[in-house]
Amino acid sequence: MRIAVMVSLFVPVLASASVLPSGFVENRGQMDENVLFYTLSGIRIYDDGRISYGDVEIRVPARSSYTIRGEGGETRISFLGGQVFRNLRVYDRVVFEDIHPGVDFVVTPMGNSVEFQWLVHPGGDVNHIALLAIDGEPDFSQIEAFQGSDRVPVSMVREGNLIRFQVAEYDRSRTLVIDPIAFISNDINEGAYGMNVDDSGYVYVTGYVSSVSGMGDWDLFVSRLSPDLSTLLSTAIIYGDSGYYDLGFSIDFDASGNVYVAGWTFDTTSSFGQNVTVYGTRGLVDAFVMKLTPGLDSILSTAIITSPSLDQAFSVYYRNDTVYVGGIASDADNFSASRIIFGTHGGAYDMNAFVSALSGDLFTHYATAVVSSPSSDYAEGIYLGSNRIYVFGYTFDPANFSSDRLVYGATGSGDAFVSVLSSDLSQHLQSVILASDSLDVARSVVEIDTFSFVVAGFTVNSQNFSTDRIIQGIAGGEDIFVTLMDASYSPVSTLVVASPSSDMVSYGSDRALSVADGRILLYGYSDYITAIGGSMDRIMCGTGGGSDAVILWINSSVDSALAMSVPTGDGNDDPSGDMVYRNSRIYFAGSVSGTYDAATYYGPAYSYGTQDGSDVFSGYMDGGCIPVRSMEFQDSPLLVSGEVLYVSVYEPSYVGFDVYTPSGRRVLSRSAGYLLPGQYSFQMNLPVGVYVLKLRIGDRVIERKFIR
């Protein structure tokens, strides 16, 4: 039984590493019929008891009659490609039940390794347990044995291809857990480019996943998590038959909770998506928007917005049964079903910014606007205002960009732009160029009211950027800028938040800005978190690494960065997803090349998949990173309430406990075995009295006196 995550104000919760399921997927015809269960990372369990992973195949010697079953797990996964398999259950582990009298064998995937467990119950014989290496050499990185909260000495003995375990003296009246861990060589890489939170608080993340057997090189994924991130509820992996790249970049929702995902696909055949409507002539790469059910188990419709060349979508917004999609198109004359071009576009391979409006069911194209210059113009995204559409990015020809423009600053090699269009896309209201004599890029916009908006991005020349600027910190290679614009499209204030190194607004994201309690929230990253922005409050939410994600609080007049939170791991943290301020929480997503260490992070961290290579993270914080927790926990992962022990597991660990009377007599022992991150409860059924609890979670042992 799981209990609710206990978090209080200012506690950040981080779902670390992959938001793709790492558990065992049931086989309902999508794999060879002899496979019972498999993982996305390549572990296979066969009906004859064989287990394969990477180049290794093993078998567990067992008696002739035993049961193989899945156990635990709440996630469902759907594969929506050439073949469709919906709502497949993903189990936390697979149990070989009663492989010998009193002995169970358990297999649990954990990141880039696999956990094997033997549970030798009272009456079971430890001499029965063994592994037979059929092919390859199992690489055991760790071998341990436990009873309750006690560690038991254990060693491995090889007899040819047979691997046995030699255990020191132990209490045969209690369950013994033998716990070797083997390394898996097959890595999965993922990246997050889009994230959003629906009206019910569920968190959706989209991006790409690589190296999933039987699919493309990179496949689109969408995952749905509970509001507190403690449960990965469902995942859809969507792919075409071409075996190339399909990526998701942005997410939004309609009033019924249906999910819109925008991105681009290399699959220019008819195999990508379902109920497909093509607007234009398919080319090298196609922009798309896809409508899915809230549970991510069905594609309701797909719109391909395309030209004979290369087209990509980076943003999607839904309002009043209209879907707005924004991105870049490289053949403006032939892009989409019809188009209005504001400006003079370039050649067939020059990029131009576009916005398309479609019906909510995606079966009708209302309008497409292209904003362009004779050179290339790159849209980073769009923003849907109260009665206007904002398109933003950078242009290589600011003097000739769009049909009308206001230029602030000395133009250079590439300059930030914001173009404002009417909501029906029929009118170009104004374009604004924010420039220095180097490179400048606009990466996000948020509307303050109908008279003003804020644009954020980065500049390579802070000293010469725009017309007037306030530089907070020491200017470096790239610096973050935030500009407040008024109703006449003039800069009211420009703030540059700088360090001597590289500082960027989140890329791959159209939702890096939010308005929160009259202040501006900005999501980005810095290579120099101790120096960015000079003197301000900064709260570290992790250990820190190469580059780190940052969340900046900026005052409403946009002339000062007030504070900064740093949700960080020990590697390079890439805030390539979005940030959403919803229900007084800051939600964010991205990718990480290191790890988010639960031991050093404030608040619980949950890992749902293979933590290696490049992994996806998603998290939230309630206003900051001050470690205030529920008083019952008192910075401890346990709570005793009545007859129930509640345990929070923040990273994959063995869990076991013993309960003693004050005189030292053991009255209860429980070996729960290896558990994945989450919250667990254990009934103790003790008489009224005073007791001492000894709890082991991995290498950590906690002793606590309690009264029943």
Long-range contacts (C-beta under 8 A, 24 or more apart in sequence): 1-680, 1-681, 2-230, 2-231, 2-678, 2-679, 2-680, 2-681, 3-646, 3-679, 3-680, 3-681, 4-228, 4-230, 4-679, 5-228, 5-230, 5-604, 5-648, 5-679, 6-629, 6-630, 6-632, 6-633, 6-639, 6-648, 7-228, 7-603, 7-604, 7-622, 7-629, 7-630, 8-622, 8-628, 8-629, 8-630, 9-622, 9-623, 9-628, 10-621, 10-622, 10-623, 10-624, 10-625, 10-626, 10-627, 10-628, 11-602, 11-603, 11-621, 11-622, 11-627, 11-628, 11-629, 12-541, 12-565, 12-567, 12-601, 12-602, 12-603, 12-619, 12-620, 12-621, 12-622, 12-624, 12-625, 13-228, 13-229, 13-230, 13-603, 13-604, 13-605, 13-619, 13-620, 13-621, 14-229, 14-541, 14-567, 14-596, 14-601, 14-603, 14-604, 14-605, 14-606, 14-617, 14-618, 14-619, 15-225, 15-229, 15-232, 15-605, 15-606, 15-607, 15-608, 15-617, 15-618, 15-619, 16-569, 16-592, 16-595, 16-596, 16-598, 16-601, 16-605, 16-606, 16-607, 16-611, 16-615, 16-617, 16-619, 17-111, 17-592, 17-595, 17-596, 17-607, 17-608, 17-609, 17-610, 17-611, 17-615, 17-616, 17-617, 18-188, 18-190, 18-607, 18-608, 18-609, 18-610, 18-611, 18-615, 18-616, 19-190, 19-192, 19-205, 19-223, 19-225, 19-232, 19-235, 19-608, 19-609, 19-616, 19-617, 19-618, 20-188, 20-190, 20-209, 20-221, 20-223, 20-235, 20-608, 20-609, 20-610, 20-616, 21-73, 21-75, 21-77, 21-90, 21-232, 21-235, 21-608, 21-609, 22-109, 22-110, 22-111, 22-607, 22-608, 22-609, 22-610, 23-72, 23-73, 23-75, 23-90, 23-91, 23-92, 23-93, 23-109, 24-70, 24-73, 24-90, 24-91, 24-92, 24-93, 24-94, 24-107, 24-109, 25-77, 25-88, 25-89, 25-90, 26-70, 26-88, 26-89, 26-90, 26-91, 28-85, 28-88, 29-85, 30-79, 30-83, 30-85, 30-88, 30-214, 36-68, 36-94, 37-70, 37-91, 37-94, 39-109, 40-188, 40-209, 40-212, 40-213, 40-609, 40-610, 41-109, 41-112, 41-184, 41-186, 41-187, 41-188, 41-610, 42-184, 42-186, 42-213, 43-107, 43-109, 43-114, 43-184, 45-94, 45-107, 49-96, 50-134, 51-107, 52-135, 53-114, 53-182, 53-184, 53-186, 54-136, 54-184, 54-185, 54-186, 55-135, 55-136, 55-185, 56-133, 56-135, 56-136, 56-137, 56-138, 56-139, 56-182, 57-133, 57-134, 57-135, 57-136, 58-131, 58-132, 58-133, 58-134, 58-138, 59-131, 59-132, 59-134, 60-96, 60-99, 60-105, 60-130, 60-131, 60-132, 61-128, 61-130, 61-131, 61-132, 61-162, 62-96, 62-99, 62-100, 62-105, 63-99, 63-100, 63-101, 66-96, 66-97, 66-98, 66-99, 67-95, 67-96, 67-97, 67-98, 68-94, 68-95, 68-96, 68-97, 69-94, 69-95, 69-97, 70-94, 70-95, 71-95, 71-106, 72-676, 74-231, 74-232, 74-233, 75-231, 75-232, 75-233, 75-234, 75-235, 75-608, 76-233, 76-234, 76-235, 76-295, 76-297, 77-234, 77-235, 77-236, 77-237, 78-234, 78-235, 78-236, 78-237, 78-296, 78-297, 78-298, 79-215, 79-236, 79-237, 79-239, 80-236, 80-237, 80-238, 80-239, 80-274, 80-298, 80-299, 81-215, 81-219, 81-237, 81-238, 81-239, 81-240, 81-241, 81-271, 82-239, 82-240, 82-241, 82-271, 84-274, 86-297, 86-298, 87-234, 87-295, 87-297, 92-676, 99-128, 100-124, 100-125, 100-128, 100-129, 101-125, 103-128, 103-129, 105-129, 106-673, 106-674, 108-652, 108-674, 108-676, 109-184, 109-610, 110-181, 110-652, 110-674, 110-676, 111-607, 111-609, 111-610, 111-611, 111-612, 111-652, 112-183, 112-184, 112-185, 112-187, 112-610, 112-611, 112-612, 113-141, 113-181, 113-182, 113-183, 113-184, 114-181, 114-182, 114-184, 115-179, 115-180, 115-181, 115-652, 115-674, 116-179, 116-180, 116-181, 116-182, 117-177, 117-178, 117-179, 117-673, 117-674, 118-165, 118-176, 118-177, 118-178, 119-175, 119-176, 119-177, 119-671, 119-673, 120-175, 120-176, 120-177, 120-178, 121-175, 122-172, 122-173, 122-174, 122-175, 124-176, 126-165, 126-167, 126-176, 126-178, 129-164, 129-165, 129-178, 130-162, 130-163, 130-164, 130-165, 131-162, 131-163, 132-161, 132-162, 132-163, 133-161, 133-162, 133-163, 134-161, 138-163, 138-182, 139-182, 139-183, 140-180, 140-181, 140-182, 140-183, 141-181, 141-182, 141-183, 142-179, 142-180, 142-181, 143-178, 143-179, 143-180, 143-181, 144-178, 144-179, 144-180, 144-654, 145-170, 145-176, 145-177, 145-178, 145-179, 146-176, 146-177, 146-179, 146-654, 146-656, 146-671, 146-696, 147-171, 147-174, 147-175, 147-176, 147-177, 147-656, 147-669, 147-671, 148-174, 148-656, 148-657, 148-658, 148-669, 148-670, 148-671, 148-694, 148-696, 149-656, 149-657, 149-658, 149-694, 149-695, 149-696, 149-701, 150-656, 150-658, 150-696, 151-696, 152-176, 154-178, 156-180, 174-669, 174-671, 175-669, 175-670, 175-671, 176-671, 177-654, 177-656, 177-671, 177-673, 177-674, 179-654, 179-673, 179-674, 186-211, 187-211, 187-610, 187-612, 187-613, 188-212, 188-609, 188-610, 188-612, 188-613, 189-613, 189-614, 189-615, 190-221, 190-591, 190-609, 190-614, 190-615, 190-616, 191-574, 191-576, 191-591, 191-614, 191-616, 192-576, 192-577, 192-589, 192-590, 192-591, 192-616, 192-617, 192-618, 193-247, 193-248, 193-249, 193-250, 193-263, 193-508, 193-509, 193-576, 193-577, 194-248, 194-249, 194-250, 194-251, 194-261, 194-262, 194-263, 194-508, 194-509, 194-577, 194-578, 194-589, 195-251, 195-511, 195-577, 195-578, 195-579, 195-580, 195-587, 195-588, 195-589, 195-618, 196-250, 196-251, 196-252, 196-253, 196-511, 196-578, 196-580, 197-227, 197-580, 197-582, 197-583, 197-587, 198-253, 198-257, 198-294, 199-253, 199-257, 200-227, 200-257, 201-227, 201-582, 201-583, 202-226, 202-227, 202-233, 202-294, 203-227, 203-229, 203-587, 203-618, 203-620, 204-251, 204-259, 205-251, 205-577, 205-589, 205-616, 205-618, 206-248, 206-249, 206-250, 206-251, 206-261, 206-263, 207-247, 207-248, 207-249, 207-576, 207-577, 207-591, 207-616, 208-245, 208-246, 208-247, 208-248, 209-237, 212-237, 215-239, 215-243, 216-240, 216-242, 216-243, 216-244, 216-245, 216-246, 216-267, 217-243, 217-244, 217-245, 218-244, 218-245, 218-246, 218-247, 219-246, 220-246, 220-247, 220-248, 220-261, 220-263, 220-265, 221-248, 222-248, 222-251, 222-259, 222-261, 222-292, 222-296, 223-296, 224-294, 224-295, 224-296, 225-618, 227-583, 228-620, 229-606, 229-618, 229-619, 229-620, 230-604, 230-606, 230-678, 230-679, 231-678, 232-608, 233-295, 234-295, 234-296, 234-297, 235-296, 236-292, 236-296, 236-297, 238-272, 238-273, 238-290, 238-299, 239-267, 239-272, 240-265, 240-266, 240-267, 240-269, 240-271, 240-272, 240-273, 241-267, 241-269, 241-271, 241-272, 242-266, 242-267, 242-268, 242-269, 242-271, 242-272, 246-272, 249-313, 249-314, 249-315, 249-508, 250-313, 250-314, 250-315, 250-316, 250-381, 250-510, 250-511, 250-578, 251-316, 251-578, 252-316, 252-317, 252-318, 252-323, 253-318, 254-318, 254-321, 254-360, 256-294, 257-294, 258-291, 258-292, 258-293, 258-294, 258-300, 259-291, 259-292, 259-293, 259-294, 259-296, 260-289, 260-290, 260-291, 260-292, 260-316, 260-318, 260-323, 261-289, 261-290, 261-292, 261-316, 262-287, 262-288, 262-289, 262-290, 262-313, 262-314, 262-315, 262-316, 262-325, 262-327, 263-287, 263-288, 263-312, 263-313, 263-314, 264-288, 264-311, 264-312, 264-313, 264-327, 268-306, 272-302, 273-299, 273-302, 273-304, 274-299, 274-300, 274-301, 274-302, 275-299, 275-300, 275-301, 275-302, 276-301, 276-302, 276-303, 276-304, 277-301, 277-302, 277-303, 277-304, 277-362, 277-363, 278-304, 278-306, 279-303, 279-304, 279-305, 279-306, 279-336, 279-337, 279-356, 279-358, 279-365, 279-368, 280-304, 280-305, 280-306, 280-307, 280-311, 280-334, 280-335, 280-336, 280-337, 281-306, 281-307, 281-308, 281-334, 282-306, 282-308, 283-307, 283-308, 283-309, 283-310, 283-311, 283-331, 284-308, 284-309, 284-310, 285-310, 285-311, 285-312, 286-311, 287-311, 287-312, 287-313, 287-325, 287-327, 287-329, 288-313, 289-313, 289-316, 289-323, 289-325, 289-358, 289-362, 291-360, 291-361, 291-362, 300-361, 301-361, 301-362, 301-363, 302-362, 303-358, 303-362, 303-365, 305-335, 305-336, 305-354, 305-356, 305-368, 306-335, 306-336, 307-331, 307-332, 307-334, 307-335, 307-336, 308-334, 309-334, 309-348, 309-349, 310-349, 311-335, 311-354, 314-379, 314-380, 314-381, 314-382, 314-508, 314-510, 315-381, 315-382, 315-383, 315-510, 317-382, 317-383, 317-384, 318-360, 319-384, 321-359, 321-360, 322-357, 322-358, 322-359, 322-360, 322-366, 323-357, 323-358, 323-359, 323-360, 323-362, 324-355, 324-356, 324-357, 324-382, 324-384, 324-389, 325-355, 325-356, 325-358, 325-382, 326-353, 326-354, 326-355, 326-356, 326-379, 326-381, 326-382, 326-391, 326-510, 327-353, 327-354, 327-379, 328-352, 328-353, 328-354, 328-377, 328-378, 328-379, 329-354, 329-370, 332-370, 332-372, 335-368, 335-370, 336-365, 336-368, 337-365, 337-368, 338-365, 338-367, 338-368, 339-368, 339-369, 339-370, 340-367, 340-368, 340-369, 340-370, 340-425, 340-426, 341-369, 341-370, 341-372, 342-369, 342-370, 342-371, 342-372, 342-402, 342-403, 342-419, 342-421, 342-428, 343-370, 343-371, 343-372, 343-373, 343-400, 343-401, 343-402, 343-403, 344-372, 344-373, 344-374, 344-400, 345-370, 345-372, 345-373, 345-374, 346-372, 346-373, 346-374, 346-375, 346-376, 350-374, 350-375, 350-376, 350-377, 351-376, 351-377, 351-378, 352-376, 352-377, 353-377, 353-378, 353-379, 353-391, 353-393, 353-419, 354-379, 355-382, 355-389, 355-391, 355-421, 355-425, 356-425, 357-424, 357-425, 366-424, 366-425, 367-424, 367-425, 367-426, 368-425, 369-421, 369-425, 369-426, 369-428, 371-401, 371-402, 371-419, 371-421, 371-428, 371-431, 372-401, 372-402, 373-397, 373-398, 373-400, 373-401, 373-402, 374-400, 375-400, 377-401, 377-417, 380-441, 380-442, 380-443, 380-444, 380-457, 380-507, 380-510, 381-443, 381-444, 381-509, 381-510, 382-510, 383-444, 383-445, 383-446, 383-447, 383-510, 385-447, 385-450, 385-453, 386-447, 386-449, 386-450, 387-422, 387-423, 387-450, 388-420, 388-421, 388-422, 388-423, 388-429, 388-447, 389-420, 389-421, 389-422, 389-423, 389-425, 390-418, 390-419, 390-420, 390-421, 390-445, 390-447, 390-453, 391-418, 391-419, 391-420, 391-421, 392-416, 392-417, 392-418, 392-419, 392-442, 392-443, 392-444, 392-445, 392-455, 392-457, 393-417, 393-441, 393-442, 393-443, 394-439, 394-440, 394-441, 394-442, 394-457, 395-433, 398-433, 398-435, 401-431, 401-433, 402-428, 402-431, 403-428, 403-431, 404-428, 404-430, 404-431, 405-430, 405-431, 405-432, 405-433, 406-430, 406-431, 406-432, 406-433, 406-489, 406-490, 407-433, 407-435, 408-432, 408-433, 408-434, 408-435, 408-466, 408-467, 408-490, 408-491, 409-433, 409-434, 409-435, 409-436, 409-440, 409-464, 409-465, 409-466, 409-467, 410-435, 410-436, 410-437, 410-464, 411-435, 411-437, 412-436, 412-437, 412-438, 412-439, 412-440, 412-461, 413-438, 413-439, 414-439, 414-440, 414-441, 415-440, 416-440, 416-441, 416-442, 416-455, 416-457, 416-459, 417-442, 418-442, 418-445, 418-453, 418-455, 418-485, 420-489, 430-489, 432-485, 432-489, 434-465, 434-466, 434-481, 434-483, 434-491, 434-494, 435-465, 435-466, 436-460, 436-461, 436-462, 436-464, 436-465, 436-466, 437-461, 437-464, 438-464, 440-465, 440-481, 443-504, 443-505, 443-506, 443-507, 443-509, 443-512, 444-505, 444-506, 444-509, 444-510, 444-511, 444-512, 444-513, 444-522, 445-513, 446-513, 446-514, 446-515, 446-520, 448-484, 448-515, 450-487, 451-486, 451-487, 452-484, 452-485, 452-486, 452-487, 452-492, 453-484, 453-485, 454-482, 454-483, 454-484, 454-485, 454-513, 454-520, 454-558, 455-482, 455-483, 455-485, 456-480, 456-481, 456-482, 456-483, 456-505, 456-512, 456-513, 456-522, 457-481, 457-505, 458-503, 458-504, 458-505, 459-496, 462-496, 462-498, 465-494, 465-496, 466-491, 466-494, 467-491, 467-494, 468-493, 468-494, 469-494, 469-495, 469-496, 470-494, 470-495, 470-496, 470-559, 470-560, 471-496, 471-498, 472-496, 472-497, 472-498, 472-533, 472-534, 472-536, 472-560, 472-561, 473-497, 473-498, 473-499, 473-531, 473-532, 473-533, 473-534, 474-498, 474-499, 474-500, 474-531, 474-534, 475-500, 476-500, 476-501, 476-502, 476-503, 476-528, 477-501, 477-502, 478-502, 478-503, 478-504, 479-503, 480-504, 480-505, 480-522, 480-524, 480-532, 480-552, 482-520, 482-522, 482-554, 482-558, 483-558, 484-557, 484-558, 492-557, 492-558, 493-557, 493-558, 493-559, 494-558, 495-554, 495-558, 495-559, 495-560, 495-561, 497-532, 497-533, 497-552, 497-554, 497-561, 498-532, 498-533, 499-526, 499-527, 499-528, 499-529, 499-531, 499-532, 499-533, 500-528, 500-531, 501-526, 501-527, 501-528, 501-531, 502-526, 502-527, 502-528, 502-547, 503-527, 503-528, 503-532, 503-550, 506-575, 506-576, 506-577, 506-578, 506-579, 506-590, 507-576, 508-576, 508-577, 509-575, 509-576, 509-577, 509-578, 509-579, 510-578, 511-578, 511-579, 511-580, 512-575, 512-578, 512-579, 513-579, 514-579, 514-580, 514-581, 514-586, 515-581, 516-553, 516-581, 516-586, 518-556, 519-553, 519-554, 519-555, 519-556, 519-562, 520-553, 520-554, 520-555, 520-556, 520-558, 521-551, 521-552, 521-553, 521-554, 521-579, 521-581, 521-586, 522-551, 522-552, 522-554, 523-549, 523-550, 523-551, 523-552, 523-575, 523-578, 523-579, 523-588, 524-549, 524-550, 524-552, 524-575, 525-549, 525-550, 525-573, 525-574, 525-575, 526-550, 529-564, 529-566, 529-568, 532-564, 533-561, 533-564, 536-561, 536-562, 536-563, 536-564, 537-562, 537-563, 537-564, 538-563, 538-564, 538-565, 538-566, 539-563, 539-564, 539-565, 539-566, 539-624, 539-625, 539-626, 540-566, 540-568, 540-625, 541-565, 541-566, 541-567, 541-568, 541-601, 541-602, 541-621, 541-625, 542-566, 542-567, 542-568, 542-569, 542-570, 542-596, 542-597, 542-600, 542-601, 543-568, 543-569, 543-570, 543-597, 543-600, 543-601, 544-568, 544-570, 545-569, 545-570, 545-571, 545-572, 545-573, 545-594, 546-571, 546-572, 546-593, 546-594, 547-572, 547-573, 547-574, 548-573, 549-573, 549-574, 549-575, 549-588, 549-590, 550-575, 551-579, 551-586, 551-588, 551-621, 563-624, 565-621, 565-624, 565-625, 566-625, 567-619, 567-621, 567-625, 568-596, 569-594, 569-595, 569-596, 569-597, 569-617, 570-594, 570-595, 570-597, 571-595, 573-617, 577-616, 577-618, 584-622, 584-623, 585-620, 585-621, 585-622, 586-620, 586-621, 586-622, 586-623, 587-618, 587-619, 587-620, 588-618, 588-619, 588-620, 589-616, 589-617, 589-618, 589-619, 590-616, 590-617, 591-615, 591-616, 591-617, 592-616, 592-617, 598-650, 598-651, 598-677, 599-650, 599-651, 602-626, 602-627, 603-627, 603-629, 604-648, 604-650, 604-677, 605-650, 605-651, 605-677, 606-650, 606-677, 606-678, 607-651, 607-652, 607-676, 607-677, 636-702, 636-704, 637-697, 637-702, 638-693, 638-695, 638-702, 638-704, 640-693, 640-704, 640-706, 642-708, 643-683, 643-684, 643-685, 643-686, 643-708, 644-681, 644-682, 644-683, 644-684, 645-681, 645-682, 645-684, 645-693, 645-695, 646-679, 646-680, 646-681, 647-679, 647-680, 647-681, 647-682, 647-695, 647-697, 648-678, 648-679, 649-675, 649-676, 649-677, 649-678, 649-679, 649-680, 649-697, 650-677, 651-677, 651-698, 652-676, 652-677, 653-697, 653-698, 654-696, 654-697, 654-698, 655-680, 655-695, 655-696, 655-697, 656-695, 656-696, 657-682, 657-693, 657-694, 657-695, 657-696, 658-693, 658-694, 659-684, 659-686, 659-691, 659-692, 659-693, 659-694, 660-691, 660-692, 660-694, 661-689, 661-690, 661-691, 661-692, 662-690, 662-691, 662-692, 667-691, 684-708
